[in-house]
Amino acid sequence: MVGAIDAAQGAGSAQDGLVEPQEVGTAALKDAVADERVRAFYEARGWQAAWTDESARELVETLKAAWRHGLDPEDYLAPIQQAGRTPAAREAALTAAALEFADALADGRADPAELFEVYTLDRPETDLGAGLENALGEGRASDWIESLAPDTEEYRALSEAYLDNARKAASRQDRTIGEGGLIRPGESDPRVPEIAENLRANGYLDDASQGKDRDEGKTDETRFTQPMADALRELQRDFGIADDGIVGPDALEVLNTAAEERARLLAVNLERLRWLERDPPPTRIDVNIASARLDYFRGGALADSRAVVVGQPGWETPQLGSPIFRLVANPTWTVPKSIEREEIEPKGEGYLARNNMVRRDGWIVQLPGPGNALGEVKFDMQNDQAIYLHDTAAVSLFERNQRHFSHGCIRVEDAPGFARMLAREADVLDEYRPAKASGEETFVRLPQKIPVRLLYRTAFLDREGEIEYRTDVYGWDNRIAEALGYEPREAPRIEISVSDVGP
């Protein structure tokens, strides 16, 4: 895929041999159409040809620029080039390519419902056939296709970063740092200048850090300095390997492929953005599962942001669109059978008594109280996955940088404070306060549901306008990357030590 940029820029004239519409016969066009979507397009226009030389040339130029979206231009150009030189075959191939590329920009090249067992986030809906028909009639088919991609600052930033890294990868394909022994901070090695240049080229090492080291009189160019080690740690964290700041085999592999891997990561997250509805609810809660962070938007503006604890590998938090419809003060926790069987039964009956648990109708239920796994409040959500937001007694986990410790539900930092905020804004604080004070499980329904999106984003734009990267804890990036045409990679192995049995 990285080579797609050079390939697209040097592609030949795929539109050679195009002819005017009147030269395409109806019978020949019907014979040339194999795709049902293309057939429906021509049926709607009475089997009249749609493309002129000018519109076809513009389309091909648009397809050549597919790499701007992290997509491979050849996926769309090759079918046109292979269509043959008959007018009808060329006409049908142009329409097929236009609809295929439009579809990729409008709601993604891959279908997330086919890649993931659970994916219920709202997706864009676009009538591509009618849109292409109208755009061709107005002479702006290429502009219409490009307009289907997300028109956001984040999408543009990820696109520019993808292009930058893809170009770096292409220019460094024959430059690799040689193998050798470990390099620790303070040690010297002839490979260090190459390592420093690599870290600098990929945005991990700045000249100011190097200058500070030189100011301290350490002028040995082969010395692996502390600023280099700190930069390497950042890179190691981004790529899911041990962040020890030591140059070893894993670090060398990442250093030699950093730009290529970064381009792959950005292409994957551009695809994720294309899956999302273009106008999300202005008041909503977004949880980035990969970064374990919750953002609360009110009226389209960020009103609150806080840490969360999300599912550990093997108990992944699913990608859901699911609203909060009520607050539950002093919640009970009905333990799922899987947790009961795997984590509670081996501890014996004494564990139940020590943790305020009882048996009810064949289920273990933890009663309200200070040690309850759901804490003081639960944010009930409407979905068939038994996923919700809640408080927790294990507050120390919020201090971790890596917060994938739960059994799938989302633990919210200072959930009581968040619940009071939502109750106040929903004008139900007078109901919630006595419910909380009662000490009994009490339900407070919200007059308006609050949409929640559980997203998985490993590259995203932060509040300062900088792109942040996160480790692919679940290994989900691979599925999308392969769907985009990348070679499969081994997912990072993340070891999680879970300290409690909460949801």
Sequence and secondary structure as in RCSB ss.txt:
>XXXX:A:sequence
MVGAIDAAQGAGSAQDGLVEPQEVGTAALKDAVADERVRAFYEARGWQAAWTDESARELVETLKAAWRHGLDPED
YLAPIQQAGRTPAAREAALTAAALEFADALADGRADPAELFEVYTLDRPETDLGAGLENALGEGRASDWIESLAP
DTEEYRALSEAYLDNARKAASRQDRTIGEGGLIRPGESDPRVPEIAENLRANGYLDDASQGKDRDEGKTDETRFT
QPMADALRELQRDFGIADDGIVGPDALEVLNTAAEERARLLAVNLERLRWLERDPPPTRIDVNIASARLDYFRGG
ALADSRAVVVGQPGWETPQLGSPIFRLVANPTWTVPKSIEREEIEPKGEGYLARNNMVRRDGWIVQLPGPGNALG
EVKFDMQNDQAIYLHDTAAVSLFERNQRHFSHGCIRVEDAPGFARMLAREADVLDEYRPAKASGEETFVRLPQKI
PVRLLYRTAFLDREGEIEYRTDVYGWDNRIAEALGYEPREAPRIEISVSDVGP
>XXXX:A:secstr
 TTHHHHHHT   TTTT   GGGS HHHHHHH   HHHHHHHHHTTT     HHHHHHHHHHHHGGGGGT  THH
HHHHHHTS SSHHHHHHHHHHHHHHHHHHHHH SS HHHHSS B        HHHHHHHHHHTT HHHHHHHTS 
 SHHHHHHHHHHHHHHHHHHHTTT      S B TT B TTHHHHHHHHHHTTS  HHHHHHHHHTT   TTB  
HHHHHHHHHHHHHTTS   S B HHHHHHHHHHHHHHHHHHHHHHHHHHHS SS  SSEEEEETTTTEEEEEETT
EEEEEEEEEEE TTS   B B  EEEEEES  EE  HHHIIIIIGGG HHHHHHTTEEEETTEEEE SSTT TTT
TEEEEE  TT   EE  S GGGGGSS  EEESSSEEETTHHHHHHHHHHHTT HHHHHHHHHT S EEEEEEEEE
 EEEE  SEEE TTS EEE   TTS HHHHHHHTT                  
